[in-house]
């Protein structure tokens, strides 16, 4: 089968033939129909050694199940999370990391929500955002950000979409998917008892002293938190994913597919993300399925 392989931080991604996977105990093989492309893929290209296959989320159909797996997974439409290896025509994943897709959710919509919607959902929960509060979303146009905006509005919160050079506005919550040098100014915008959640660093790490105002004005009881899906047990993530896809099927959440490209265009997809300005999610489709 075909896979897209990283040959190093500065090298182009390369299409290669690799052996198809087989399901071990507790695992399933998924025939991939759509692959989510995210900034985490760009970061991992810089950090991982050569011959690494990017991709942390796919949607497709279960074609085989291993020992100790519920046989009813066979032929089901699923969303799957993994640490890496998604840029292929088939993947093998743990049964714990797949979630059944409702009939009304297309494969492309599944990966356009998927990990992004889960991060958005956990950010809002971690910040304990409630109706009537004001939330500043940094990176509101991105794959995660546009879903944070939707979910916050569903809750009844007032949403401020953070943009470069935007005038400062007081906020009860900041959900930061960008970080970088602008983080300190956003700390200053937090109201008393405000909560600041960082779930992305697309603009780089913030200055080392960016959280200083939280200590120098500690009587306002403001807090700083970080968020990664990896800190949650698979069972918790899977439960949240079921709720996300139920909301997508019902039209409550509308994931945006910014661009659909062939798997063989993975380099172009990464350049698109690097250029910035993307609203929503870039999705790769295994080449034979580009025409449906």
Secondary structure, 3 states (H helix, E strand, C coil): CEEEEECCCCCCCEEEECCCCCCCCCEEEEEEEEEEECHHHHHHHHHCCCCECCCCEEEEEEEEECCCCCHHHCCCEEEEECCCCCCECEEEEEHHHEEECCCCCCHHHHHHHHHHHHHHHHHHHHHCCCCCCEEEEECCCCCCHHHHHHHHHHHCCEEEEECCCCCCCCEEEEEECCCHHHHHHHHHCEEEEEEEEECCCCCCCCCCCCCHHHHHCHHHCCEEEECCHHHCCHHHHHHHHHHHHHHHHHCCCCCCEEEEEEHHHHHHHHHHHHHCCCCCEEEEECHHHCCC
